[in-house]
């Protein structure tokens, strides 16, 4: 092979590698129950435990006891160096009343999506309203090094 043919082969190889690197990659995340599975849940009768037994563990749930649970599935397209783009999202939200009985089942798609405003509320802690980090930092400076080095006899 002469130099020209070698250069052409290298350029074609590099072009093929570049094109292959720019093919879209689809990634699926999460799980959403099918309509048939949701038919097994009866509003006003089934409980939170029944829902989790029939549908499995949810993708997300309220952090405080008695909150709603959510099943979320997303499909994201990664294309080369571009920012990943969500091309499909489906959410099934199941809400409960005060007795943990199913109150409502809703299905949302990407077309119903809207920006989520984050709440600034603070989750209650189990130790008099203080977080672990605050308790830890609050103890700094409250000890005497002399007492630690003192020998007791």
Secondary structure, DSSP 8 states (H G I E B T S, - for coil): --HHHHHHHHHHHHHHHHHHHTS-EEEEEE----HHHHHTS-TTT-BHHHHHHHH-S-SEE-SSTT--EEEEEEEEEE-TTS--EEEEEEEEEEEE-TTSBEEEEEEEEGGG-------------SSTT--HHHHHHHTTT-S-HHHHH----
